[in-house]
């Protein structure tokens, strides 16, 4: 059963890959999202990512609504990763509808206020960071945090922590290599938050349980 669900997720991810690549191409330039686009050399990477993440969702959650919502969550993160790496942009046209879709799916699958509270809490946390250090991140990161909270609930804490830790690695490397000049070199935060989001999706609850047991 788990293998079948994984294969179904793999196939769904392969089918979604070209669509995800098209959305990632059109969103930053304001074209209709479903407009035709020239072949992208990044299509294999996008399709491979959506396929592997879809398979992982099937294996982890089976043939369930949770698996479907989790796959959509991952696929949005794939699109955001590409747009932020290429354009330093996290498109509202992708993240906000994605947040609504994931929030509804999570709430239907497991009715709880944790999903909306996770979104609002994560968004507020990054918004306060933007107010303190506006050069370090933008409102796109705030909206991405809201999206991730809607999909992860309390586990978004793990996602944000891991995302910032991962982003600190290239920041330290730049600082060591370029010294004070590194402050002028921007690092897109979105891909690192996305990485934290994927890890938290599959292991966030286990990490939180480990943390609570550690403090007990």
Steps between C-alpha positions, in 0.01 A plus 500: 500500500776744596694415185190553288439836663863593438473406133176700471675800655796455266273496196302800623824690558624423150173627354507813716865581420441677167209696649713603799776613265252703295364670812852575619583655163190717467440613859794743529436671165125541550395291201188282522612211717391237249647676196737297286868536580816404311679186614684566822832329573379487860196290410676167579594630845150627571334183369744280688437690822122485471517129414727406791308709750170361375636148544621584850155631594338181370742279691468702821124561505347238268208554264341769717392861491798576725734368229331711232516819707861426597592452135344835405688658790829361367428595140435862596834501681670373184352788299598754765854365511544550127351851492701617800827359367447651154322825576534561875120490504238296684185562291174586676316336211645164604539523878167656601269266301726215610456600863121504464496163323727336757312657793165371375645157429662471842187621679275255314740212562563584867270774632703723730587865553867395509533549124384859483677584826819349362470716190424820688768435761772425247404796283498734799839374619666574167315829466653615828843394370441705185423804715822450696723414204330595172815443293517136605165385361182625338125464511523205264675306776223603742233362266701184445517451877121543516459237228731259682317550828169417333648174379699402808319638803725500807774319305562827314724589796732218391485615138595858580779395735652261246454752219690772681773258606542385140508859373771585753745258335546689168482829692797396715690378192449837329605683812819298527585540132404863447498658844297818535417498127283192563236726654420628151446150358141390545415135561146390410334367813209325328684184391634445851158550656363255242763246601402542864135463401559168324700360794233617745224344288648153534681524833375814676276322750775253587748783550255686724434185704874447539540859614220477758638170632844661526364772725287265711 
